[in-house]
């Protein structure tokens, strides 16, 4: 796991244009599962997965 390939919840939310609360709700619903930072347990989102979601939204 390379941490450079992951974004914090605030940066992930900004990247795809949603709030941090939305990402937390998607986590609870199982729509977008974050990884957890190995030291502090913070949510981390894969850049690659976020780019896929962003492309899907833009295609609509």
RABELJO-V243811 format. One record per pair of residues at least 4 apart in sequence whose ideal C-beta (glycine too) atoms are under 8 Angstrom apart, sorted by the first residue. I is the first residue (numbers start at 1). J is the second residue. D is the distance in whole Angstrom. If there is no record, write none. Layout:
{{I;J;D} {I;J;D}}
This chain:
{{1;5;8} {1;6;8} {1;35;7} {1;38;8} {2;6;8} {3;37;8} {3;44;7} {5;46;6} {5;47;6} {5;48;7} {6;35;6} {6;44;4} {6;45;6} {6;46;6} {6;47;7} {7;11;4} {7;12;4} {7;15;6} {7;44;7} {7;45;5} {7;47;6} {7;50;7} {8;12;7} {8;42;6} {8;43;7} {8;44;7} {8;45;8} {9;13;6} {9;20;5} {9;23;6} {9;24;7} {9;34;7} {9;42;7} {9;43;5} {9;45;7} {10;14;7} {10;20;6} {11;15;6} {12;16;7} {12;23;6} {12;45;4} {12;50;6} {13;17;8} {13;18;5} {13;19;6} {13;20;5} {13;22;7} {13;23;5} {15;50;6} {15;54;7} {16;50;6} {16;53;6} {16;54;5} {16;57;7} {18;22;4} {18;23;6} {19;23;7} {20;24;6} {21;25;6} {22;26;6} {23;27;6} {23;32;7} {23;34;8} {23;43;7} {23;45;7} {24;28;7} {24;43;8} {25;29;6} {26;31;4} {26;32;4} {27;31;8} {27;32;7} {27;33;6} {27;34;6} {27;43;7} {32;45;7} {32;49;7} {32;53;7} {34;43;4} {34;44;6} {34;45;5} {35;43;8} {35;44;5} {35;45;8} {35;46;7} {36;41;5} {36;42;7} {36;43;7} {36;44;7} {37;41;6} {37;42;4} {37;43;8} {37;44;6} {45;49;7} {45;50;6} {46;50;7} {47;51;6} {48;52;7} {49;53;7} {50;54;6} {51;55;6} {52;56;7} {53;57;6} {54;58;6} {55;59;6} {56;60;7}}
